[in-house]
Amino acid sequence: MGLLSWIVFGGLAGLAAGFLLRDRGGIVYSVIVGIVGAFLGGFIMNLFGQEGVTGWDWRSFGVAVIGALALLGILRLIRGKSRS
C-alpha cells in the first residue's frame, strides 16, 4: 500500500476505533491513531504467527481497528495516570 492508502486506511480505522470507544479526538488525531494502530495490530498479529495488515480487505481493516483500539486504551491509561 502506498502512503496515501495508509493515511486513508488508517483514518478509517482510527475513526471506527474512536467511535467504538467514544473518543473525542479530531480527524488528524484519528488518522494518526489509526495508522499507528494498524502497525500495532500488525505487530500483535505477527506475535501470534499471523499476517498483519496486507491490503484493502476486511481482515486487514479488523486488524487495524483492533490495533487502534489497543492504542486508544493505552493512551487513556497514560492520560488517566497523568491527571491524578
C-alpha positions in Angstrom: 0.0 0.0 0.0 1.2 3.5 -0.8 1.4 6.4 1.6 -2.0 7.8 0.7 -3.6 4.4 1.1 -2.1 4.1 4.6 -3.4 7.5 5.5 -6.9 6.8 4.3 -7.0 3.2 5.7 -5.6 4.4 9.0 -8.0 7.3 9.1 -11.0 4.9 8.6 -9.6 2.5 11.3 -9.0 5.4 13.7 -12.5 6.8 13.2 -14.0 3.4 13.7 -12.0 2.8 16.9 -12.8 6.3 18.2 -16.5 5.7 17.5 -16.4 2.4 19.4 -14.7 3.9 22.4 -16.5 7.2 22.1 -13.2 9.1 21.9 -13.5 12.8 21.0 -10.2 13.2 19.1 -10.3 15.1 15.8 -9.7 13.9 12.3 -5.9 14.3 12.4 -5.8 12.5 15.8 -7.9 9.7 14.4 -5.7 9.3 11.3 -2.6 9.2 13.5 -4.1 6.7 15.9 -5.4 4.6 13.0 -2.0 4.4 11.2 -0.1 3.7 14.4 -2.8 1.3 15.4 -2.5 -0.6 12.1 1.2 -1.1 12.8 0.5 -2.1 16.3 -2.2 -4.5 15.2 0.1 -6.0 12.6 2.8 -6.4 15.2 0.4 -8.2 17.6 -0.8 -10.5 14.8 2.9 -11.3 13.9 3.4 -12.3 17.5 0.7 -14.9 17.0 2.2 -16.1 13.7 -0.4 -14.5 11.5 -0.1 -11.8 8.8 -0.8 -8.2 9.8 -2.3 -5.5 7.5 -1.8 -6.8 4.0 -4.1 -4.5 1.9 -7.6 -3.3 1.4 -9.7 -6.1 2.8 -12.0 -6.7 5.8 -9.4 -8.8 7.7 -6.8 -6.1 7.5 -9.3 -3.5 8.5 -10.2 -5.5 11.5 -6.5 -5.8 12.5 -6.1 -2.1 12.1 -9.2 -1.3 14.2 -8.1 -3.7 16.9 -4.6 -2.1 17.0 -6.2 1.4 17.1 -8.5 0.2 20.0 -5.4 -1.1 21.9 -3.6 2.2 21.3 -6.6 4.3 22.4 -6.7 2.1 25.6 -3.1 2.7 26.3 -3.4 6.4 25.7 -6.4 6.5 28.1 -4.4 4.8 30.8 -1.5 7.2 30.3 -3.8 10.3 30.3 -5.7 9.0 33.4 -2.5 8.5 35.4 -1.2 11.9 34.5 -4.3 13.6 35.7 -4.2 12.1 39.2 
